[in-house]
Amino acid sequence: MPMIRPDGRWQLIVWCALTFVLELGVLLLVAFGATMLIMSIRFYYGPWADPPGTNEMHVVFMVLAVVATAVHTAIRWKRGTVPA
């Protein structure tokens, strides 16, 4: 997809906002899925109803998703380009 410099600043603001929200939603779903998968595996192989460390692991995955999205949006903003 070719990238162009936007005519106005609003085009870049809208593009970055939309991609931030969509990317964050997708990454949060991936983090939730990874947590559930790991928790299910630990539940199957361990004697726990709620495996220890699951809540902390979920928080770490969510924080990583937010940080990755913020960094990617900052890079996109610095480039200052939107799809053609």
C-alpha positions, 0 to 999 in steps of 0.5 A: 500500500503506497503511503503519502503525506496528508494534505491536512493534519486532520487526515493524519490525526484521524488515521492514527486514531483509527489504527490505534483503536483497531490495533489495540483491540486486536492485540488485546484479543490476542493477549486474552486468547494467549492467557486463556490458552496458557491457563487451560494448558496449566489447568490440564496439567496441574492440580489447580482450579485457578493456576497461580500467576494467571492474573499477573500473566494476563496483566503483563500481556495486556500491558505489552499490547498497550505499549506495542500499540502506543509505540507503533502509533508513535512511529506512524505519527513521526513518519507522518504518512497515511495510505494513498 
